[in-house]
């Protein structure tokens, strides 16, 4: 066992290894149907007899720099094959994220079937993009696929890159930057990512956005330009990257792991619900983490290994009894459940009131609240990605102080604890001067001290033939949160959360080429005949 593997196993609190003797075959060529050759490493545990195989497919440096992870999985009883995706870490071809994972993945499975050590029992492992690569083949990998572990990701590429129909600008710029620098030595990579932060901030403000890649990474990124050129969910270009329709036909048991502040959580939970609706019983773990948190990665590793051992080695010793484990923020406690959201969760409407109020009663007749959204000075995001990966900027409540393009509605102090577990939503009656605009809704927890805790939010992009005047519905991010007695619930409405999402320029021009801007005059109604509200799933 290497020192790195020991450290990683200790951090992840893994069960003891079955063997310390692992043979590594490096740079194994795997030919693809179109002639491209992908490279793989094979980690073979010794002295354990025939063992199942765990497949890891990655566009990151897992094969060339992630040997400790592959080794510790092998030490716990599996053959491990880690394959570098097209255009990464020595594999041939050009990086085509989300596009080639289906065909390449099935070709790799066909190659595995021909290996003398392959027993016909296969599991897949991986987080984030590597979890997406599992979804790409899960429905068609054949009877050999016995278990999957799709952590920190959903099955549809569009949902990740365009949540709510607007580009996840900070995420996309971070990803092209990370991939562009990742094959450098570790010290140089970290230095490049930190120095590139200012470039990413400059790139986010570039118009038109097509050329933002050259600012962020110094060269064009074809995938960045492809994403920008196809902003609509129903564009056939996204079809190769959308595996959501096949989720219900996946028989292999799955354990999905995420965090309440994970950028991919809404998409992951849609997959979870699709599996439940199809009669499957997936496991689900959600903790108090962001996408990049080390504790989330360590938990996903530990839970995934327990899952793979249970379904490939019939070792259920580390498998918990309850299929769902969630962390309830506010209560600061873990809770085991049979299903998420709990069956007892019921929607409770809180209506936006005149003068910034929020309550259970329908609002009195009143004039709408108004604000102007100017894309030249977009409303900033309160939350954001990590400092290393994301765009350096201020976050937290201070970024909204003094701005007049945010409407705030706050309820009275709660007379008792209120638990909200499920997927909140907003029903806003709005009028806009534009046909192309965004609405952003945020729910937060205000303590008696004045401290504010972010709970849930979402942005949705709207495009119409004429200026918007009616009710718009926005599904917010899933939650498990306890508002304590004496705390107040706050709802905020705006038209941007920049640079988490790209700003809506208001013209309806394609985001890849648009540079002209139009300000939007927005109205949010709160009247008996036009009652705007948020719906909280209360337990």
TAUR-V704467 format. One record per pair of residues at least 12 apart in sequence whose C-alpha atoms are under 7 Angstrom apart, sorted by sequence separation. I is the first residue (numbers start at 0). J is the second residue. D is the distance in whole Angstrom. If there is no record, write none. Layout:
BEGIN
I;J;D, I;J;D
END
This chain:
BEGIN
26;38;5, 27;39;5, 202;214;5, 305;317;6, 306;318;7, 323;335;6, 324;336;6, 350;362;7, 353;365;7, 382;394;6, 442;454;6, 443;455;7, 504;516;5, 505;517;5, 26;39;5, 27;40;6, 202;215;6, 305;318;6, 323;336;5, 381;394;5, 382;395;6, 442;455;5, 504;517;6, 505;518;7, 25;39;7, 26;40;6, 321;335;6, 322;336;7, 323;337;6, 380;394;7, 381;395;5, 441;455;6, 442;456;6, 459;473;6, 505;519;7, 25;40;4, 177;192;7, 209;224;6, 321;336;6, 322;337;6, 323;338;6, 381;396;6, 441;456;4, 24;40;6, 25;41;7, 133;149;7, 198;214;6, 199;215;5, 321;337;6, 323;339;7, 440;456;5, 441;457;7, 23;40;7, 24;41;5, 198;215;5, 381;398;7, 440;457;6, 457;474;7, 23;41;6, 24;42;7, 130;148;7, 131;149;7, 209;227;7, 439;457;6, 440;458;6, 457;475;5, 0;19;5, 23;42;5, 62;81;6, 130;149;4, 379;398;6, 439;458;4, 456;475;5, 457;476;6, 22;42;6, 23;43;6, 62;82;7, 130;150;6, 134;154;6, 195;215;7, 438;458;6, 439;459;6, 455;475;6, 456;476;6, 21;42;6, 22;43;5, 62;83;6, 131;152;6, 437;458;7, 438;459;6, 455;476;5, 21;43;5, 22;44;7, 40;62;6, 121;143;5, 122;144;6, 130;152;6, 131;153;6, 437;459;6, 438;460;7, 21;44;4, 120;143;5, 121;144;5, 122;145;6, 123;146;7, 124;147;6, 125;148;7, 126;149;6, 127;150;6, 131;154;6, 437;460;4, 455;478;7, 20;44;6, 21;45;6, 53;77;6, 119;143;5, 120;144;6, 121;145;6, 122;146;5, 123;147;5, 124;148;5, 125;149;6, 126;150;5, 127;151;5, 128;152;7, 246;270;7, 436;460;6, 437;461;6, 20;45;5, 52;77;5, 53;78;6, 54;79;6, 55;80;6, 56;81;6, 57;82;6, 58;83;6, 63;88;7, 120;145;6, 122;147;6, 123;148;6, 125;150;7, 126;151;6, 127;152;5, 436;461;5, 18;44;7, 50;76;7, 51;77;5, 52;78;4, 53;79;5, 54;80;5, 55;81;5, 56;82;5, 57;83;5, 58;84;5, 247;273;6, 259;285;6, 378;404;7, 435;461;6, 436;462;7, 42;69;7, 50;77;6, 51;78;6, 52;79;6, 53;80;6, 54;81;6, 55;82;6, 56;83;6, 57;84;6, 172;199;6, 246;273;7, 247;274;5, 254;281;6, 255;282;6, 256;283;6, 257;284;6, 258;285;5, 259;286;6, 261;288;7, 435;462;5, 42;70;7, 50;78;6, 56;84;7, 60;88;7, 246;274;7, 253;281;5, 254;282;4, 255;283;5, 256;284;5, 257;285;5, 258;286;5, 259;287;6, 260;288;6, 261;289;5, 262;290;6, 434;462;6, 435;463;6, 44;73;6, 58;87;6, 252;281;6, 253;282;6, 254;283;6, 255;284;6, 256;285;6, 257;286;7, 258;287;6, 259;288;6, 260;289;5, 261;290;4, 434;463;5, 43;73;7, 44;74;6, 247;277;5, 258;288;4, 259;289;7, 260;290;7, 434;464;6, 42;73;6, 105;136;6, 258;289;6, 434;465;5, 44;76;7, 100;132;6, 104;136;6, 108;140;7, 258;290;7, 372;404;6, 434;466;4, 44;77;7, 370;403;7, 371;404;6, 433;466;4, 434;467;5, 44;78;6, 101;135;5, 370;404;5, 432;466;6, 433;467;7, 43;78;5, 100;135;6, 101;136;6, 105;140;6, 168;203;7, 431;466;6, 42;78;6, 43;79;7, 431;467;5, 42;79;5, 179;216;7, 258;295;7, 430;467;6, 431;468;6, 41;79;6, 42;80;6, 257;295;7, 430;468;4, 444;482;7, 447;485;6, 41;80;5, 176;215;7, 283;322;6, 284;323;6, 285;324;7, 286;325;6, 287;326;6, 429;468;6, 430;469;7, 447;486;6, 40;80;6, 41;81;7, 176;216;6, 282;322;5, 283;323;5, 284;324;5, 285;325;5, 286;326;5, 429;469;6, 446;486;5, 39;80;7, 40;81;5, 281;322;7, 282;323;6, 283;324;6, 284;325;6, 285;326;6, 428;469;5, 429;470;6, 445;486;6, 446;487;7, 39;81;5, 40;82;7, 428;470;4, 444;486;7, 445;487;5, 39;82;4, 256;299;6, 427;470;5, 428;471;6, 444;487;6, 445;488;6, 38;82;6, 39;83;6, 426;470;6, 427;471;5, 444;488;5, 445;489;7, 37;82;7, 38;83;6, 426;471;6, 427;472;6, 443;488;6, 444;489;6, 37;83;6, 426;472;5, 443;489;5, 37;84;7, 425;472;6, 426;473;7, 442;489;6, 443;490;7, 37;85;7, 425;473;5, 442;490;5, 254;303;7, 424;473;6, 425;474;6, 441;490;6, 442;491;7, 424;474;4, 441;491;5, 38;89;7, 357;408;6, 423;474;6, 424;475;5, 440;491;6, 441;492;7, 21;73;7, 38;90;5, 254;306;7, 355;407;6, 356;408;5, 357;409;5, 358;410;6, 423;475;5, 440;492;5, 21;74;7, 37;90;4, 355;408;4, 356;409;5, 357;410;4, 422;475;6, 423;476;7, 439;492;6, 440;493;7, 36;90;6, 37;91;6, 355;409;6, 356;410;6, 422;476;6, 423;477;7, 439;493;5, 19;74;6, 36;91;5, 422;477;4, 438;493;6, 439;494;5, 18;74;5, 35;91;6, 421;477;6, 422;478;6, 438;494;4, 439;495;6, 17;74;6, 18;75;7, 35;92;6, 351;408;6, 421;478;6, 437;494;5, 438;495;7, 16;74;5, 17;75;5, 420;478;5, 421;479;7, 437;495;7, 16;75;5, 17;76;6, 97;156;7, 419;478;7, 420;479;4, 419;479;6, 420;480;6, 419;480;5, 418;480;6, 419;481;6, 4;67;5, 418;481;4, 3;67;6, 4;68;7, 417;481;6, 418;482;6, 52;117;7, 416;481;7, 417;482;5, 4;70;7, 51;117;7, 416;482;6, 417;483;6, 437;503;7, 4;71;6, 51;118;6, 416;483;4, 436;503;6, 50;118;7, 52;120;6, 53;121;6, 54;122;6, 55;123;6, 415;483;7, 416;484;5, 49;118;7, 51;120;5, 52;121;5, 53;122;5, 54;123;5, 55;124;5, 415;484;4, 436;505;6, 51;121;6, 52;122;6, 53;123;5, 54;124;6, 55;125;6, 414;484;5, 435;505;5, 53;124;7, 413;484;5, 414;485;6, 435;506;7, 31;103;6, 57;129;5, 413;485;5, 433;505;7, 435;507;6, 56;129;6, 412;485;5, 413;486;6, 412;486;5, 413;487;6, 31;106;6, 157;232;7, 412;487;5, 56;132;6, 344;420;7, 411;487;6, 410;487;5, 29;107;7, 409;487;7, 410;488;5, 409;488;6, 410;489;6, 157;237;7, 340;420;6, 409;489;4, 340;421;5, 408;489;6, 409;490;6, 408;490;5, 407;490;6, 408;491;6, 156;240;5, 407;491;5, 155;240;6, 156;241;6, 406;491;5, 407;492;7, 155;241;4, 405;491;7, 406;492;5, 433;519;6, 154;241;6, 155;242;6, 405;492;6, 406;493;6, 432;519;6, 154;242;5, 155;243;6, 405;493;5, 431;519;7, 432;520;5, 154;243;5, 404;493;6, 431;520;6, 432;521;7, 431;521;5, 430;521;6, 431;522;6, 430;522;5, 429;522;5, 430;523;7, 429;523;5, 428;523;6, 429;524;6, 427;523;7, 428;524;5, 428;529;6, 428;530;7, 428;531;5, 147;251;6, 159;263;6, 427;531;4, 146;251;5, 147;252;6, 148;253;5, 149;254;7, 150;255;5, 151;256;6, 426;531;6, 427;532;6, 145;251;5, 146;252;5, 147;253;5, 148;254;5, 149;255;5, 150;256;5, 151;257;5, 426;532;5, 135;242;6, 138;245;6, 144;251;6, 145;252;7, 146;253;6, 147;254;7, 148;255;6, 150;257;6, 425;532;6, 426;533;6, 134;242;7, 158;266;6, 425;533;4, 424;533;6, 425;534;6, 138;248;6, 153;263;6, 424;534;5, 138;249;5, 152;263;5, 423;534;6, 424;535;7, 137;249;6, 151;263;6, 423;535;5, 151;264;7, 153;266;5, 423;536;6, 152;266;7, 153;267;4, 422;536;7, 152;267;6, 421;536;5, 154;270;7, 379;495;7, 380;496;4, 383;499;7, 419;535;6, 420;536;6, 153;270;7, 378;495;5, 379;496;5, 380;497;5, 419;536;5, 420;537;6, 377;495;6, 378;496;6, 379;497;5, 380;498;7, 419;537;4, 420;538;7, 378;497;6, 379;498;7, 380;499;6, 418;537;6, 419;538;6, 377;497;6, 418;538;6, 60;182;7, 372;494;6, 377;502;7, 96;222;7, 95;222;6, 374;502;6, 374;503;7, 374;504;6, 151;290;7, 98;239;5, 98;240;5, 374;516;7, 97;240;5, 374;518;6, 373;518;5, 372;518;6, 373;519;7, 371;518;7, 372;519;5, 371;519;6, 372;520;6, 150;299;7, 371;520;5, 370;520;6, 371;521;6, 328;479;6, 329;480;6, 330;481;6, 370;521;5, 327;479;5, 328;480;5, 329;481;5, 369;521;6, 370;522;7, 327;480;5, 328;481;6, 329;482;6, 369;522;5, 327;481;7, 368;522;6, 369;523;6, 148;303;6, 367;522;6, 368;523;5, 367;523;5, 368;524;6, 367;524;4, 367;525;6, 365;525;7, 146;307;6, 365;526;6, 364;526;5, 362;525;6, 363;526;6, 364;527;6, 146;310;6, 362;526;5, 363;527;6, 145;310;7, 362;527;6, 145;311;7, 361;527;6, 362;530;7, 361;530;7, 353;525;7, 352;525;6, 351;525;6, 350;530;7, 351;531;6, 350;531;6, 351;532;6, 350;532;4, 349;532;5, 350;533;7, 348;532;6, 349;533;5, 122;307;7, 348;533;6, 349;534;6, 348;534;5, 347;534;5, 348;535;7, 346;534;6, 347;535;5, 346;535;5, 347;536;6, 200;390;5, 346;536;4, 347;537;6, 120;311;7, 199;390;6, 200;391;7, 345;536;5, 346;537;6, 344;536;5, 345;537;5, 196;389;7, 197;390;7, 344;537;5, 345;538;6, 193;387;6, 196;390;5, 197;391;7, 344;538;4, 192;387;6, 196;391;6, 343;538;6, 192;388;7, 265;476;6, 265;477;6, 173;388;6, 173;389;6, 259;478;7, 169;389;6, 169;390;7, 51;311;7, 227;510;6, 228;511;6, 227;511;5, 11;297;5, 10;297;7, 11;298;7, 13;301;6, 11;300;7, 12;301;7, 11;301;6, 165;459;7, 163;458;6, 164;459;6, 165;460;6, 203;498;7, 163;459;4, 164;460;5, 163;460;6, 208;510;7, 209;511;5, 208;511;5, 209;512;7, 207;511;6, 208;512;7, 207;512;5, 207;513;5, 206;513;7, 207;514;5, 206;514;5, 169;498;6, 168;498;6, 169;499;5, 168;499;6, 169;500;7, 167;499;6, 168;500;5, 167;500;5, 168;501;5, 166;500;5, 167;501;7, 165;500;6, 166;501;6, 165;501;6
END
